[in-house]
Amino acid sequence: MDLPRIRSPRDIKNLDAEQLPVLAEVVRKTLIETLSKTGGHLGPNLGVVELTIALHRVFNTPEDKFLFDVSHQGYVHKMFTGRWDKIDSIRQYEGLNGFLLRTESEHDCYGAGHAGTALSAALGMAAARDLKGTDESIIAVAGDAAFTCGPTLEALNNIGETTRKLIVVLNDNEWSIDKNVGALATYFNQLVTNPTYAGIHQKAEQLVERFGGKLVQRFAKKVEEGAKNLLLPSVIFEEFGLRYYGPIDGHDINTLVHTFEFLKKQTEPVILHILTEKGRGYEPALENPGKFHGLGAYHVETGETESTATPTFSQVFARTVTDFAKKDKGIVAITAAMPGGTGLSVFKKEIPERYYDTGIAEEHAALFACGMATQGLKPFLTIYSTFMQRAYDMIIHDMAIQRLPVRLCMDRAGLSGDDGPTHHGLFDIAYLRPVPNLVHMQAKDEDEFVDMLWTMAQYNEGPIAIRYPRGTGTGARPKERPQIMEIGKGELVADGTDVALIGLGSMFEMAEEARAKLETMGYSVALVNPRWIKPMDTQLLEQVAEKVQVVCTFEDHVLHNGFGCAVMEHLSSTGVYTPVERIGWPDEFIEHGNVPALRQKHGLTADNAVSKVLKHLSAAVEAGA
């Protein structure tokens, strides 16, 4: 069956009902083939194909508003809203973003990249609509994992008293990035698997479908309410003021369309519970939902991805901390729904009794770690840099003020490339640098990284943080026995009298490259591996800065309030007025794309560093003449 090209939601409305399942298969085939080349969030999007078709069949964007929690499952929505021909550019430099962006399309009413935002934002839109006296529909689509987020629960607490009309879709696939955990996951499972309730609800639904009418609808509600009161005396959503419908098959387009047409007419907040399969239509994704939540390029036939010859920092971290924990019974590992991304699946498998997954609840994870620390345990709290921002109050108020030795392990620190601005870890130096009683560091390679992790394991004076990038490092093999590092002690790799280059962490290689270029020009160049962001090795800094004509710092972080800023502040405060040039990210949200292209665009290159330095050297020569 041939389908017309889908250029807008109107084309979906014009299809015959029997064409909709065909459209679903075409969309799935397109996603599987396209993302095999670009990478991306395949599993989540395969799971919402029918849901997205039904939403666009019934509602009218941009007048009606769709809010997708996290929005990594918005690829299908993009395809239906004028971007089908560009889907092969998704997550590529200057192509479509992997999340929804208000600047990308009028159909994207809300941009998101972190979980738990959809309900609050949708409620704000609904309240604004009510104030304006308009009647558009607001639909928030959230996965079951999003209901473990504090913001989602806070929004639920306000919905009943804030708006008269809101549709929430609970997309239940039992997965966030990894298998969902906690009481709410168990609760959803009970709703789905209770055969008596499911049977009574199905009969009530069929009654509405066959006969319609307000009288029958009221009767069906009474039957359903009676079942829930009998079997599930604490139906959480209705206690929050949302009329609950479901669970229904999230891959049955006709049922979805019929249900949305019914819900569209309701004048009370409602929640529709749908059951979907993450990765539906692609066997490798069904077999390994965690892997196919988000991944790089893969082979369509097998689902296999290209493995790296060098272990990633995440893999080195997980293997190292797991090995430490086997010898030190006080070490525990905590993550917020990210065992796969952080590598902690290894710890979970080998030491399950000391592994904790809090779900998507970073604030709770931080406080949970604090509680453990008060009892003498050694919590390694492992969260992406961009997500650790959510726990900032806990870092200050609970960890630092109380000097609790929580180990903050911030994966994906620096640019996260194709995931874009919501996932770049470019702010952790800035937000941790002002916090008293806190240690912060970054290693130049894997060997030093393991030594730093060992140092963290032995440190008990307060919170201690380490940042490390996505992907691989230099491939430096760790020593057989890790060493405790002296906190606040940097490394003078090479001395010099003209220029001092200070390369933090993964940017040390760029500093080495710049040094080689300057030395071929005849300059004497000092090279520093600072290691410590806080406390900084101020003695070493002053020592090299006083001898040279210019200092240049390198960091995979924003320049504002970053490492280079700390260097300038210290030199200025001690009366050392050697000029400081900085290589880092500008004061803007950096777009998505491959890291080399973005570094080139924004000037994070050895050539740019050399150019900046040469201006000062030329000026010094002219002044001497």
HELIX and SHEET records of a PDB file:
HELIX    1   1 PRO A    9  LYS A   13  1                                   5    
HELIX    2   2 ALA A   17  GLN A   19  5                                   3    
HELIX    3   3 LEU A   20  THR A   38  1                                  19    
HELIX    4   4 LEU A   42  LEU A   46  1                                   5    
HELIX    5   5 VAL A   49  VAL A   58  1                                  10    
HELIX    6   6 TYR A   75  LYS A   78  1                                   4    
HELIX    7   7 MET A   79  ARG A   83  3                                   5    
HELIX    8   8 TRP A   84  SER A   89  5                                   6    
HELIX    9   9 ALA A  118  LYS A  132  1                                  15    
HELIX   10  10 ASP A  144  THR A  148  5                                   5    
HELIX   11  11 GLY A  150  THR A  162  1                                  13    
HELIX   12  12 ALA A  183  THR A  193  1                                  11    
HELIX   13  13 PRO A  195  PHE A  211  1                                  17    
HELIX   14  14 LYS A  214  LEU A  231  1                                  18    
HELIX   15  15 ILE A  236  GLU A  239  1                                   4    
HELIX   16  16 ILE A  253  LYS A  264  1                                  12    
HELIX   17  17 GLU A  283  GLU A  287  1                                   5    
HELIX   18  18 LYS A  291  HIS A  293  5                                   3    
HELIX   19  19 PHE A  313  LYS A  327  1                                  15    
HELIX   20  20 SER A  345  GLU A  350  1                                   6    
HELIX   21  21 PRO A  352  ARG A  354  5                                   3    
HELIX   22  22 GLU A  362  THR A  374  1                                  13    
HELIX   23  23 SER A  385  MET A  388  1                                   4    
HELIX   24  24 GLN A  389  ALA A  391  5                                   3    
HELIX   25  25 TYR A  392  MET A  394  1                                   3    
HELIX   26  26 ILE A  395  ALA A  400  3                                   6    
HELIX   27  27 GLY A  417  ASP A  419  5                                   3    
HELIX   28  28 ASP A  428  LEU A  432  1                                   5    
HELIX   29  29 GLU A  446  GLN A  458  1                                  13    
HELIX   30  30 GLY A  505  MET A  507  5                                   3    
HELIX   31  31 PHE A  508  THR A  520  1                                  13    
HELIX   32  32 THR A  538  ALA A  545  1                                   8    
HELIX   33  33 PHE A  563  SER A  573  1                                  11    
HELIX   34  34 VAL A  595  HIS A  602  1                                   8    
HELIX   35  35 ALA A  606  GLY A  624  1                                  19    
SHEET    1   A 5 LYS A  65  PHE A  68  0                                        
SHEET    2   A 5 ILE A 138  GLY A 143  1                                        
SHEET    3   A 5 ILE A 167  ASP A 172  1                                        
SHEET    4   A 5 VAL A 270  LEU A 275  1                                        
SHEET    5   A 5 ARG A 243  ASP A 249  1                                        
SHEET    1   B 7 TYR A 355  ASP A 357  0                                        
SHEET    2   B 7 ILE A 331  THR A 335  1                                        
SHEET    3   B 7 LYS A 378  TYR A 384  1                                        
SHEET    4   B 7 ARG A 407  ASP A 411  1                                        
SHEET    5   B 7 ILE A 464  ARG A 467  1                                        
SHEET    6   B 7 VAL A 439  MET A 441  1                                        
SHEET    7   B 7 TRP A 532  LYS A 534 -1                                        
SHEET    1   C 5 GLU A 491  ALA A 494  0                                        
SHEET    2   C 5 VAL A 525  ASN A 529 -1                                        
SHEET    3   C 5 VAL A 499  GLY A 503  1                                        
SHEET    4   C 5 VAL A 550  VAL A 558  1                                        
SHEET    5   C 5 VAL A 580  TRP A 585  1                                        
END                                                                             
